[in-house]
Amino acid sequence: MDSAKEKIDIIEELIMELNKYAYAYYVLDNPEISDKEYDISYDKLVKLEKETGYILPYSPTQRVGDKILSEFKKYTHKAKLWSLDKAQNFSEIK
């Protein structure tokens, strides 16, 4: 099992990586990894933050998105975005 120090190191590394990927995605409009790969790392970060209670204010778990391109227009969705629930399997969809 990983020690608390090892888990904190992993958390800090995941935060750096995920913030870099979010910047590339939202600001540069140039994704570096797939949504699935991002979600796997994000979910790992959430799990480790829950286990350790170690949550940094600049963690991607503490915000939605990142800076956005000026070309994006504001849009209000008319219905719930079910993808936001992040179901990972059929039983979670039920």
Phi and psi restraints in degrees (range 20) as a CNS / XPLOR table:
assign (resid 1 and name C) (resid 2 and name N)
       (resid 2 and name CA) (resid 2 and name C) 1.0 -71.5 20.0 2
assign (resid 2 and name N) (resid 2 and name CA)
       (resid 2 and name C) (resid 3 and name N) 1.0 141.9 20.0 2
assign (resid 2 and name C) (resid 3 and name N)
       (resid 3 and name CA) (resid 3 and name C) 1.0 -74.4 20.0 2
assign (resid 3 and name N) (resid 3 and name CA)
       (resid 3 and name C) (resid 4 and name N) 1.0 166.5 20.0 2
assign (resid 3 and name C) (resid 4 and name N)
       (resid 4 and name CA) (resid 4 and name C) 1.0 -58.8 20.0 2
assign (resid 4 and name N) (resid 4 and name CA)
       (resid 4 and name C) (resid 5 and name N) 1.0 -40.4 20.0 2
assign (resid 4 and name C) (resid 5 and name N)
       (resid 5 and name CA) (resid 5 and name C) 1.0 -63.2 20.0 2
assign (resid 5 and name N) (resid 5 and name CA)
       (resid 5 and name C) (resid 6 and name N) 1.0 -42.2 20.0 2
assign (resid 5 and name C) (resid 6 and name N)
       (resid 6 and name CA) (resid 6 and name C) 1.0 -63.9 20.0 2
assign (resid 6 and name N) (resid 6 and name CA)
       (resid 6 and name C) (resid 7 and name N) 1.0 -40.2 20.0 2
assign (resid 6 and name C) (resid 7 and name N)
       (resid 7 and name CA) (resid 7 and name C) 1.0 -64.9 20.0 2
assign (resid 7 and name N) (resid 7 and name CA)
       (resid 7 and name C) (resid 8 and name N) 1.0 -40.7 20.0 2
assign (resid 7 and name C) (resid 8 and name N)
       (resid 8 and name CA) (resid 8 and name C) 1.0 -64.8 20.0 2
assign (resid 8 and name N) (resid 8 and name CA)
       (resid 8 and name C) (resid 9 and name N) 1.0 -40.7 20.0 2
assign (resid 8 and name C) (resid 9 and name N)
       (resid 9 and name CA) (resid 9 and name C) 1.0 -60.7 20.0 2
assign (resid 9 and name N) (resid 9 and name CA)
       (resid 9 and name C) (resid 10 and name N) 1.0 -42.0 20.0 2
assign (resid 9 and name C) (resid 10 and name N)
       (resid 10 and name CA) (resid 10 and name C) 1.0 -64.8 20.0 2
assign (resid 10 and name N) (resid 10 and name CA)
       (resid 10 and name C) (resid 11 and name N) 1.0 -43.0 20.0 2
assign (resid 10 and name C) (resid 11 and name N)
       (resid 11 and name CA) (resid 11 and name C) 1.0 -57.9 20.0 2
assign (resid 11 and name N) (resid 11 and name CA)
       (resid 11 and name C) (resid 12 and name N) 1.0 -49.2 20.0 2
assign (resid 11 and name C) (resid 12 and name N)
       (resid 12 and name CA) (resid 12 and name C) 1.0 -63.0 20.0 2
assign (resid 12 and name N) (resid 12 and name CA)
       (resid 12 and name C) (resid 13 and name N) 1.0 -38.6 20.0 2
assign (resid 12 and name C) (resid 13 and name N)
       (resid 13 and name CA) (resid 13 and name C) 1.0 -66.3 20.0 2
assign (resid 13 and name N) (resid 13 and name CA)
       (resid 13 and name C) (resid 14 and name N) 1.0 -44.3 20.0 2
assign (resid 13 and name C) (resid 14 and name N)
       (resid 14 and name CA) (resid 14 and name C) 1.0 -61.9 20.0 2
assign (resid 14 and name N) (resid 14 and name CA)
       (resid 14 and name C) (resid 15 and name N) 1.0 -41.1 20.0 2
assign (resid 14 and name C) (resid 15 and name N)
       (resid 15 and name CA) (resid 15 and name C) 1.0 -61.0 20.0 2
assign (resid 15 and name N) (resid 15 and name CA)
       (resid 15 and name C) (resid 16 and name N) 1.0 -46.3 20.0 2
assign (resid 15 and name C) (resid 16 and name N)
       (resid 16 and name CA) (resid 16 and name C) 1.0 -60.0 20.0 2
assign (resid 16 and name N) (resid 16 and name CA)
       (resid 16 and name C) (resid 17 and name N) 1.0 -46.6 20.0 2
assign (resid 16 and name C) (resid 17 and name N)
       (resid 17 and name CA) (resid 17 and name C) 1.0 -63.9 20.0 2
assign (resid 17 and name N) (resid 17 and name CA)
       (resid 17 and name C) (resid 18 and name N) 1.0 -49.1 20.0 2
assign (resid 17 and name C) (resid 18 and name N)
       (resid 18 and name CA) (resid 18 and name C) 1.0 -65.0 20.0 2
assign (resid 18 and name N) (resid 18 and name CA)
       (resid 18 and name C) (resid 19 and name N) 1.0 -37.7 20.0 2
assign (resid 18 and name C) (resid 19 and name N)
       (resid 19 and name CA) (resid 19 and name C) 1.0 -65.0 20.0 2
assign (resid 19 and name N) (resid 19 and name CA)
       (resid 19 and name C) (resid 20 and name N) 1.0 -38.3 20.0 2
assign (resid 19 and name C) (resid 20 and name N)
       (resid 20 and name CA) (resid 20 and name C) 1.0 -63.8 20.0 2
assign (resid 20 and name N) (resid 20 and name CA)
       (resid 20 and name C) (resid 21 and name N) 1.0 -44.4 20.0 2
assign (resid 20 and name C) (resid 21 and name N)
       (resid 21 and name CA) (resid 21 and name C) 1.0 -65.9 20.0 2
assign (resid 21 and name N) (resid 21 and name CA)
       (resid 21 and name C) (resid 22 and name N) 1.0 -38.4 20.0 2
assign (resid 21 and name C) (resid 22 and name N)
       (resid 22 and name CA) (resid 22 and name C) 1.0 -65.0 20.0 2
assign (resid 22 and name N) (resid 22 and name CA)
       (resid 22 and name C) (resid 23 and name N) 1.0 -40.9 20.0 2
assign (resid 22 and name C) (resid 23 and name N)
       (resid 23 and name CA) (resid 23 and name C) 1.0 -62.4 20.0 2
assign (resid 23 and name N) (resid 23 and name CA)
       (resid 23 and name C) (resid 24 and name N) 1.0 -45.6 20.0 2
assign (resid 23 and name C) (resid 24 and name N)
       (resid 24 and name CA) (resid 24 and name C) 1.0 -61.7 20.0 2
assign (resid 24 and name N) (resid 24 and name CA)
       (resid 24 and name C) (resid 25 and name N) 1.0 -38.3 20.0 2
assign (resid 24 and name C) (resid 25 and name N)
       (resid 25 and name CA) (resid 25 and name C) 1.0 -73.8 20.0 2
assign (resid 25 and name N) (resid 25 and name CA)
       (resid 25 and name C) (resid 26 and name N) 1.0 -53.0 20.0 2
assign (resid 25 and name C) (resid 26 and name N)
       (resid 26 and name CA) (resid 26 and name C) 1.0 -83.6 20.0 2
assign (resid 26 and name N) (resid 26 and name CA)
       (resid 26 and name C) (resid 27 and name N) 1.0 -39.0 20.0 2
assign (resid 26 and name C) (resid 27 and name N)
       (resid 27 and name CA) (resid 27 and name C) 1.0 -93.2 20.0 2
assign (resid 27 and name N) (resid 27 and name CA)
       (resid 27 and name C) (resid 28 and name N) 1.0 -46.0 20.0 2
assign (resid 27 and name C) (resid 28 and name N)
       (resid 28 and name CA) (resid 28 and name C) 1.0 -88.6 20.0 2
assign (resid 28 and name N) (resid 28 and name CA)
       (resid 28 and name C) (resid 29 and name N) 1.0 -10.8 20.0 2
assign (resid 28 and name C) (resid 29 and name N)
       (resid 29 and name CA) (resid 29 and name C) 1.0 52.7 20.0 2
assign (resid 29 and name N) (resid 29 and name CA)
       (resid 29 and name C) (resid 30 and name N) 1.0 44.3 20.0 2
assign (resid 29 and name C) (resid 30 and name N)
       (resid 30 and name CA) (resid 30 and name C) 1.0 -144.6 20.0 2
assign (resid 30 and name N) (resid 30 and name CA)
       (resid 30 and name C) (resid 31 and name N) 1.0 75.6 20.0 2
assign (resid 30 and name C) (resid 31 and name N)
       (resid 31 and name CA) (resid 31 and name C) 1.0 -56.4 20.0 2
assign (resid 31 and name N) (resid 31 and name CA)
       (resid 31 and name C) (resid 32 and name N) 1.0 138.0 20.0 2
assign (resid 31 and name C) (resid 32 and name N)
       (resid 32 and name CA) (resid 32 and name C) 1.0 -99.3 20.0 2
assign (resid 32 and name N) (resid 32 and name CA)
       (resid 32 and name C) (resid 33 and name N) 1.0 -19.9 20.0 2
assign (resid 32 and name C) (resid 33 and name N)
       (resid 33 and name CA) (resid 33 and name C) 1.0 -138.7 20.0 2
assign (resid 33 and name N) (resid 33 and name CA)
       (resid 33 and name C) (resid 34 and name N) 1.0 166.0 20.0 2
assign (resid 33 and name C) (resid 34 and name N)
       (resid 34 and name CA) (resid 34 and name C) 1.0 -74.5 20.0 2
assign (resid 34 and name N) (resid 34 and name CA)
       (resid 34 and name C) (resid 35 and name N) 1.0 160.9 20.0 2
assign (resid 34 and name C) (resid 35 and name N)
       (resid 35 and name CA) (resid 35 and name C) 1.0 -59.0 20.0 2
assign (resid 35 and name N) (resid 35 and name CA)
       (resid 35 and name C) (resid 36 and name N) 1.0 -38.7 20.0 2
assign (resid 35 and name C) (resid 36 and name N)
       (resid 36 and name CA) (resid 36 and name C) 1.0 -62.9 20.0 2
assign (resid 36 and name N) (resid 36 and name CA)
       (resid 36 and name C) (resid 37 and name N) 1.0 -45.0 20.0 2
assign (resid 36 and name C) (resid 37 and name N)
       (resid 37 and name CA) (resid 37 and name C) 1.0 -63.1 20.0 2
assign (resid 37 and name N) (resid 37 and name CA)
       (resid 37 and name C) (resid 38 and name N) 1.0 -40.9 20.0 2
assign (resid 37 and name C) (resid 38 and name N)
       (resid 38 and name CA) (resid 38 and name C) 1.0 -61.9 20.0 2
assign (resid 38 and name N) (resid 38 and name CA)
       (resid 38 and name C) (resid 39 and name N) 1.0 -46.6 20.0 2
assign (resid 38 and name C) (resid 39 and name N)
       (resid 39 and name CA) (resid 39 and name C) 1.0 -61.2 20.0 2
assign (resid 39 and name N) (resid 39 and name CA)
       (resid 39 and name C) (resid 40 and name N) 1.0 -38.1 20.0 2
assign (resid 39 and name C) (resid 40 and name N)
       (resid 40 and name CA) (resid 40 and name C) 1.0 -62.8 20.0 2
assign (resid 40 and name N) (resid 40 and name CA)
       (resid 40 and name C) (resid 41 and name N) 1.0 -46.7 20.0 2
assign (resid 40 and name C) (resid 41 and name N)
       (resid 41 and name CA) (resid 41 and name C) 1.0 -66.6 20.0 2
assign (resid 41 and name N) (resid 41 and name CA)
       (resid 41 and name C) (resid 42 and name N) 1.0 -40.5 20.0 2
assign (resid 41 and name C) (resid 42 and name N)
       (resid 42 and name CA) (resid 42 and name C) 1.0 -62.4 20.0 2
assign (resid 42 and name N) (resid 42 and name CA)
       (resid 42 and name C) (resid 43 and name N) 1.0 -45.5 20.0 2
assign (resid 42 and name C) (resid 43 and name N)
       (resid 43 and name CA) (resid 43 and name C) 1.0 -63.6 20.0 2
assign (resid 43 and name N) (resid 43 and name CA)
       (resid 43 and name C) (resid 44 and name N) 1.0 -36.5 20.0 2
assign (resid 43 and name C) (resid 44 and name N)
       (resid 44 and name CA) (resid 44 and name C) 1.0 -63.6 20.0 2
assign (resid 44 and name N) (resid 44 and name CA)
       (resid 44 and name C) (resid 45 and name N) 1.0 -41.9 20.0 2
assign (resid 44 and name C) (resid 45 and name N)
       (resid 45 and name CA) (resid 45 and name C) 1.0 -62.4 20.0 2
assign (resid 45 and name N) (resid 45 and name CA)
       (resid 45 and name C) (resid 46 and name N) 1.0 -45.7 20.0 2
assign (resid 45 and name C) (resid 46 and name N)
       (resid 46 and name CA) (resid 46 and name C) 1.0 -57.7 20.0 2
assign (resid 46 and name N) (resid 46 and name CA)
       (resid 46 and name C) (resid 47 and name N) 1.0 -45.7 20.0 2
assign (resid 46 and name C) (resid 47 and name N)
       (resid 47 and name CA) (resid 47 and name C) 1.0 -60.8 20.0 2
assign (resid 47 and name N) (resid 47 and name CA)
       (resid 47 and name C) (resid 48 and name N) 1.0 -46.9 20.0 2
assign (resid 47 and name C) (resid 48 and name N)
       (resid 48 and name CA) (resid 48 and name C) 1.0 -66.1 20.0 2
assign (resid 48 and name N) (resid 48 and name CA)
       (resid 48 and name C) (resid 49 and name N) 1.0 -38.1 20.0 2
assign (resid 48 and name C) (resid 49 and name N)
       (resid 49 and name CA) (resid 49 and name C) 1.0 -64.3 20.0 2
assign (resid 49 and name N) (resid 49 and name CA)
       (resid 49 and name C) (resid 50 and name N) 1.0 -38.9 20.0 2
assign (resid 49 and name C) (resid 50 and name N)
       (resid 50 and name CA) (resid 50 and name C) 1.0 -66.4 20.0 2
assign (resid 50 and name N) (resid 50 and name CA)
       (resid 50 and name C) (resid 51 and name N) 1.0 -42.5 20.0 2
assign (resid 50 and name C) (resid 51 and name N)
       (resid 51 and name CA) (resid 51 and name C) 1.0 -64.2 20.0 2
assign (resid 51 and name N) (resid 51 and name CA)
       (resid 51 and name C) (resid 52 and name N) 1.0 -40.8 20.0 2
assign (resid 51 and name C) (resid 52 and name N)
       (resid 52 and name CA) (resid 52 and name C) 1.0 -98.6 20.0 2
assign (resid 52 and name N) (resid 52 and name CA)
       (resid 52 and name C) (resid 53 and name N) 1.0 -23.2 20.0 2
assign (resid 52 and name C) (resid 53 and name N)
       (resid 53 and name CA) (resid 53 and name C) 1.0 74.7 20.0 2
assign (resid 53 and name N) (resid 53 and name CA)
       (resid 53 and name C) (resid 54 and name N) 1.0 8.4 20.0 2
assign (resid 53 and name C) (resid 54 and name N)
       (resid 54 and name CA) (resid 54 and name C) 1.0 -93.5 20.0 2
assign (resid 54 and name N) (resid 54 and name CA)
       (resid 54 and name C) (resid 55 and name N) 1.0 102.6 20.0 2
assign (resid 54 and name C) (resid 55 and name N)
       (resid 55 and name CA) (resid 55 and name C) 1.0 -129.1 20.0 2
assign (resid 55 and name N) (resid 55 and name CA)
       (resid 55 and name C) (resid 56 and name N) 1.0 118.9 20.0 2
assign (resid 55 and name C) (resid 56 and name N)
       (resid 56 and name CA) (resid 56 and name C) 1.0 -89.7 20.0 2
assign (resid 56 and name N) (resid 56 and name CA)
       (resid 56 and name C) (resid 57 and name N) 1.0 146.7 20.0 2
assign (resid 56 and name C) (resid 57 and name N)
       (resid 57 and name CA) (resid 57 and name C) 1.0 -63.4 20.0 2
assign (resid 57 and name N) (resid 57 and name CA)
       (resid 57 and name C) (resid 58 and name N) 1.0 -22.7 20.0 2
assign (resid 57 and name C) (resid 58 and name N)
       (resid 58 and name CA) (resid 58 and name C) 1.0 -98.9 20.0 2
assign (resid 58 and name N) (resid 58 and name CA)
       (resid 58 and name C) (resid 59 and name N) 1.0 15.1 20.0 2
assign (resid 58 and name C) (resid 59 and name N)
       (resid 59 and name CA) (resid 59 and name C) 1.0 -69.8 20.0 2
assign (resid 59 and name N) (resid 59 and name CA)
       (resid 59 and name C) (resid 60 and name N) 1.0 142.2 20.0 2
assign (resid 59 and name C) (resid 60 and name N)
       (resid 60 and name CA) (resid 60 and name C) 1.0 -63.1 20.0 2
assign (resid 60 and name N) (resid 60 and name CA)
       (resid 60 and name C) (resid 61 and name N) 1.0 -15.4 20.0 2
assign (resid 60 and name C) (resid 61 and name N)
       (resid 61 and name CA) (resid 61 and name C) 1.0 -74.8 20.0 2
assign (resid 61 and name N) (resid 61 and name CA)
       (resid 61 and name C) (resid 62 and name N) 1.0 -9.8 20.0 2
assign (resid 61 and name C) (resid 62 and name N)
       (resid 62 and name CA) (resid 62 and name C) 1.0 -103.6 20.0 2
assign (resid 62 and name N) (resid 62 and name CA)
       (resid 62 and name C) (resid 63 and name N) 1.0 9.8 20.0 2
assign (resid 62 and name C) (resid 63 and name N)
       (resid 63 and name CA) (resid 63 and name C) 1.0 -153.7 20.0 2
assign (resid 63 and name N) (resid 63 and name CA)
       (resid 63 and name C) (resid 64 and name N) 1.0 168.4 20.0 2
assign (resid 63 and name C) (resid 64 and name N)
       (resid 64 and name CA) (resid 64 and name C) 1.0 -114.3 20.0 2
assign (resid 64 and name N) (resid 64 and name CA)
       (resid 64 and name C) (resid 65 and name N) 1.0 124.4 20.0 2
assign (resid 64 and name C) (resid 65 and name N)
       (resid 65 and name CA) (resid 65 and name C) 1.0 69.8 20.0 2
assign (resid 65 and name N) (resid 65 and name CA)
       (resid 65 and name C) (resid 66 and name N) 1.0 -150.1 20.0 2
assign (resid 65 and name C) (resid 66 and name N)
       (resid 66 and name CA) (resid 66 and name C) 1.0 -157.1 20.0 2
assign (resid 66 and name N) (resid 66 and name CA)
       (resid 66 and name C) (resid 67 and name N) 1.0 -165.0 20.0 2
assign (resid 66 and name C) (resid 67 and name N)
       (resid 67 and name CA) (resid 67 and name C) 1.0 -58.6 20.0 2
assign (resid 67 and name N) (resid 67 and name CA)
       (resid 67 and name C) (resid 68 and name N) 1.0 149.4 20.0 2
assign (resid 67 and name C) (resid 68 and name N)
       (resid 68 and name CA) (resid 68 and name C) 1.0 -118.5 20.0 2
assign (resid 68 and name N) (resid 68 and name CA)
       (resid 68 and name C) (resid 69 and name N) 1.0 155.6 20.0 2
assign (resid 68 and name C) (resid 69 and name N)
       (resid 69 and name CA) (resid 69 and name C) 1.0 -68.2 20.0 2
assign (resid 69 and name N) (resid 69 and name CA)
       (resid 69 and name C) (resid 70 and name N) 1.0 144.3 20.0 2
assign (resid 69 and name C) (resid 70 and name N)
       (resid 70 and name CA) (resid 70 and name C) 1.0 -66.0 20.0 2
assign (resid 70 and name N) (resid 70 and name CA)
       (resid 70 and name C) (resid 71 and name N) 1.0 -19.8 20.0 2
assign (resid 70 and name C) (resid 71 and name N)
       (resid 71 and name CA) (resid 71 and name C) 1.0 -72.2 20.0 2
assign (resid 71 and name N) (resid 71 and name CA)
       (resid 71 and name C) (resid 72 and name N) 1.0 -18.8 20.0 2
assign (resid 71 and name C) (resid 72 and name N)
       (resid 72 and name CA) (resid 72 and name C) 1.0 -72.9 20.0 2
assign (resid 72 and name N) (resid 72 and name CA)
       (resid 72 and name C) (resid 73 and name N) 1.0 136.1 20.0 2
assign (resid 72 and name C) (resid 73 and name N)
       (resid 73 and name CA) (resid 73 and name C) 1.0 -99.9 20.0 2
assign (resid 73 and name N) (resid 73 and name CA)
       (resid 73 and name C) (resid 74 and name N) 1.0 145.5 20.0 2
assign (resid 73 and name C) (resid 74 and name N)
       (resid 74 and name CA) (resid 74 and name C) 1.0 -67.2 20.0 2
assign (resid 74 and name N) (resid 74 and name CA)
       (resid 74 and name C) (resid 75 and name N) 1.0 137.7 20.0 2
assign (resid 74 and name C) (resid 75 and name N)
       (resid 75 and name CA) (resid 75 and name C) 1.0 -139.2 20.0 2
assign (resid 75 and name N) (resid 75 and name CA)
       (resid 75 and name C) (resid 76 and name N) 1.0 133.6 20.0 2
assign (resid 75 and name C) (resid 76 and name N)
       (resid 76 and name CA) (resid 76 and name C) 1.0 -103.5 20.0 2
assign (resid 76 and name N) (resid 76 and name CA)
       (resid 76 and name C) (resid 77 and name N) 1.0 120.4 20.0 2
assign (resid 76 and name C) (resid 77 and name N)
       (resid 77 and name CA) (resid 77 and name C) 1.0 -73.8 20.0 2
assign (resid 77 and name N) (resid 77 and name CA)
       (resid 77 and name C) (resid 78 and name N) 1.0 141.7 20.0 2
assign (resid 77 and name C) (resid 78 and name N)
       (resid 78 and name CA) (resid 78 and name C) 1.0 -89.9 20.0 2
assign (resid 78 and name N) (resid 78 and name CA)
       (resid 78 and name C) (resid 79 and name N) 1.0 -11.9 20.0 2
assign (resid 78 and name C) (resid 79 and name N)
       (resid 79 and name CA) (resid 79 and name C) 1.0 -143.2 20.0 2
assign (resid 79 and name N) (resid 79 and name CA)
       (resid 79 and name C) (resid 80 and name N) 1.0 164.8 20.0 2
assign (resid 79 and name C) (resid 80 and name N)
       (resid 80 and name CA) (resid 80 and name C) 1.0 -60.3 20.0 2
assign (resid 80 and name N) (resid 80 and name CA)
       (resid 80 and name C) (resid 81 and name N) 1.0 139.8 20.0 2
assign (resid 80 and name C) (resid 81 and name N)
       (resid 81 and name CA) (resid 81 and name C) 1.0 -91.5 20.0 2
assign (resid 81 and name N) (resid 81 and name CA)
       (resid 81 and name C) (resid 82 and name N) 1.0 98.5 20.0 2
assign (resid 81 and name C) (resid 82 and name N)
       (resid 82 and name CA) (resid 82 and name C) 1.0 -62.4 20.0 2
assign (resid 82 and name N) (resid 82 and name CA)
       (resid 82 and name C) (resid 83 and name N) 1.0 -25.7 20.0 2
assign (resid 82 and name C) (resid 83 and name N)
       (resid 83 and name CA) (resid 83 and name C) 1.0 -64.1 20.0 2
assign (resid 83 and name N) (resid 83 and name CA)
       (resid 83 and name C) (resid 84 and name N) 1.0 -20.4 20.0 2
assign (resid 83 and name C) (resid 84 and name N)
       (resid 84 and name CA) (resid 84 and name C) 1.0 -68.5 20.0 2
assign (resid 84 and name N) (resid 84 and name CA)
       (resid 84 and name C) (resid 85 and name N) 1.0 -18.0 20.0 2
assign (resid 84 and name C) (resid 85 and name N)
       (resid 85 and name CA) (resid 85 and name C) 1.0 -75.8 20.0 2
assign (resid 85 and name N) (resid 85 and name CA)
       (resid 85 and name C) (resid 86 and name N) 1.0 -14.4 20.0 2
assign (resid 85 and name C) (resid 86 and name N)
       (resid 86 and name CA) (resid 86 and name C) 1.0 54.2 20.0 2
assign (resid 86 and name N) (resid 86 and name CA)
       (resid 86 and name C) (resid 87 and name N) 1.0 44.3 20.0 2
assign (resid 86 and name C) (resid 87 and name N)
       (resid 87 and name CA) (resid 87 and name C) 1.0 -62.0 20.0 2
assign (resid 87 and name N) (resid 87 and name CA)
       (resid 87 and name C) (resid 88 and name N) 1.0 135.1 20.0 2
assign (resid 87 and name C) (resid 88 and name N)
       (resid 88 and name CA) (resid 88 and name C) 1.0 -106.1 20.0 2
assign (resid 88 and name N) (resid 88 and name CA)
       (resid 88 and name C) (resid 89 and name N) 1.0 -7.6 20.0 2
assign (resid 88 and name C) (resid 89 and name N)
       (resid 89 and name CA) (resid 89 and name C) 1.0 -155.8 20.0 2
assign (resid 89 and name N) (resid 89 and name CA)
       (resid 89 and name C) (resid 90 and name N) 1.0 172.7 20.0 2
assign (resid 89 and name C) (resid 90 and name N)
       (resid 90 and name CA) (resid 90 and name C) 1.0 -61.9 20.0 2
assign (resid 90 and name N) (resid 90 and name CA)
       (resid 90 and name C) (resid 91 and name N) 1.0 -40.2 20.0 2
assign (resid 90 and name C) (resid 91 and name N)
       (resid 91 and name CA) (resid 91 and name C) 1.0 -64.7 20.0 2
assign (resid 91 and name N) (resid 91 and name CA)
       (resid 91 and name C) (resid 92 and name N) 1.0 -31.6 20.0 2
assign (resid 91 and name C) (resid 92 and name N)
       (resid 92 and name CA) (resid 92 and name C) 1.0 -72.0 20.0 2
assign (resid 92 and name N) (resid 92 and name CA)
       (resid 92 and name C) (resid 93 and name N) 1.0 -26.9 20.0 2
assign (resid 92 and name C) (resid 93 and name N)
       (resid 93 and name CA) (resid 93 and name C) 1.0 -69.0 20.0 2
assign (resid 93 and name N) (resid 93 and name CA)
       (resid 93 and name C) (resid 94 and name N) 1.0 -38.9 20.0 2
